Amino acid sequence: MVKLVVSKGYTILELIVVIVILGISLHFIMPSLKKPNSVKSVARRVITMAGHLRCLAVRTQEQQILSFDPNGFKVSISGKTETDMLDDEERSNQGIPLPEDVILNASYPNGDTQSSGEINFYPTGYANPVAIHLTKDEYDYLTLVVEPFLSKVRIYDEYWEFPQR
């Protein structure tokens, strides 16, 4: 008579292989989570942050600011909010850096164009109108349009400007 022995559990070799595969996967995934590497990933993060700041301004009844410059976007959250628990270094990292090959410009309804500025989100739900142009390699355009009374940020896959009055 033959007895079958069934082992319960995994061998050390199987566990090591799984850990190595997870380590390699994390090695390639983590840099993409820290710094966006394309225009579209920057746009997604800015849209999410703008929506969050607009809601936060209405909820806390205090003005919130999303500032931008050629290096990226920075968040200025005022009042007693969940970011009060962060120290100064963590609060300064609450931003969205731009990849090295992405150029940022902004245009306003009055026709001004600047490479830095800020978007104010007011307690009434109002926001300063601005069209943020993200350019990669001088041919790949993406425009994010923040409208004063619309809760969503519009996206255009081209260079878009406010209509002249």
Order of alpha helices (4+ residues) and beta strands (2+ residues): alpha-alpha-beta-beta-alpha-beta-beta-beta-beta-beta-beta-beta
